[in-house]
């Protein structure tokens, strides 16, 4: 899964790609639950670009 580092990267992908953005945080228990499922989902739905954004707070 790709990671976005800057706002500029996010905006470029948002404007030019068909993407699913996953906003995640280390302190988020729901994020930990879905993480193991994402590789399988990504392999099933190949027409979308899956992007991970880590929230730091």
C-alpha positions as CSV (number, residue, x, y, z in Angstrom):
1,X,0.0,0.0,0.0
2,X,1.3,3.4,-0.9
3,X,1.8,6.1,1.7
4,X,1.3,9.9,1.2
5,X,3.9,12.2,2.9
6,X,2.7,15.7,1.8
7,X,-0.5,17.6,1.1
8,X,0.8,18.2,-2.4
9,X,1.0,14.4,-3.0
10,X,-2.5,13.9,-1.6
11,X,-4.0,16.6,-3.8
12,X,-2.2,15.2,-6.9
13,X,-3.5,11.7,-6.3
14,X,-7.0,13.0,-5.4
15,X,-7.2,15.0,-8.7
16,X,-5.6,12.4,-11.1
17,X,-6.3,8.9,-9.7
18,X,-9.2,6.7,-8.7
19,X,-8.1,6.2,-5.2
20,X,-9.3,4.9,-1.8
21,X,-7.7,6.8,1.0
22,X,-7.3,5.2,4.4
23,X,-6.8,7.6,7.2
24,X,-5.0,5.8,10.1
25,X,-3.5,6.5,13.4
26,X,-1.4,4.5,15.9
27,X,-3.9,5.1,18.6
28,X,-6.9,3.9,16.6
29,X,-8.1,0.4,17.4
30,X,-10.4,0.2,14.4
31,X,-7.5,1.0,12.1
32,X,-5.6,-2.0,13.5
33,X,-8.6,-4.2,12.8
34,X,-8.8,-3.3,9.1
35,X,-5.1,-3.4,8.3
36,X,-4.8,-7.2,7.9
37,X,-7.8,-7.1,5.5
38,X,-6.4,-4.4,3.2
39,X,-4.0,-6.5,1.1
40,X,-6.7,-8.9,0.2
41,X,-9.1,-6.1,-0.6
42,X,-6.5,-4.4,-2.7
43,X,-5.9,-7.6,-4.7
44,X,-9.6,-8.0,-5.3
45,X,-10.4,-4.4,-6.3
46,X,-7.5,-3.6,-8.6
47,X,-9.0,-0.7,-10.4
48,X,-8.5,1.6,-7.3
49,X,-5.2,2.9,-6.0
50,X,-5.1,2.3,-2.2
51,X,-3.4,5.0,-0.3
52,X,-2.5,5.1,3.5
53,X,-2.4,8.4,5.3
54,X,-1.2,8.4,8.9
55,X,-2.7,10.9,11.2
56,X,-0.3,12.3,13.8
57,X,-1.9,13.8,16.8
